[in-house]
Amino acid sequence: CSSDLCNDDDEIGPDATHDQLIQMITELKFQNEYFKSQIKGLQMPNSLNLEVQREDGIKQLQEKIESLNKELQEEKQTRSAAEVALKHLRESYSEADARAQELSSKLAESRSLDSNL
């Protein structure tokens, strides 16, 4: 602001020159542009910070997805191995049960022969 225009004692009146008004408008435009650039300068770091935070969040989510996929794959492999082991145990149990019944039958037959003697 020019000192002629900003004093409380002076008022812009009909006697103010056209040049003074143009100078005042020009100074206000410069101030306005300055303030706009200051505001943009404050907003840009915030928007950049938000972008960095968003990228970090995306990266963390991708890492979590990869970790969960790996864990799921390990669970599937463990389950598959457990199912194979269970199948073998059932086969072994069936074979042992059949053998036990066979031996039980032979024992009963042997006792029957002993009691006949």
Secondary structure as UniProt FT lines:
FT   HELIX           3..6
FT   TURN            14..15
FT   HELIX           18..116
//
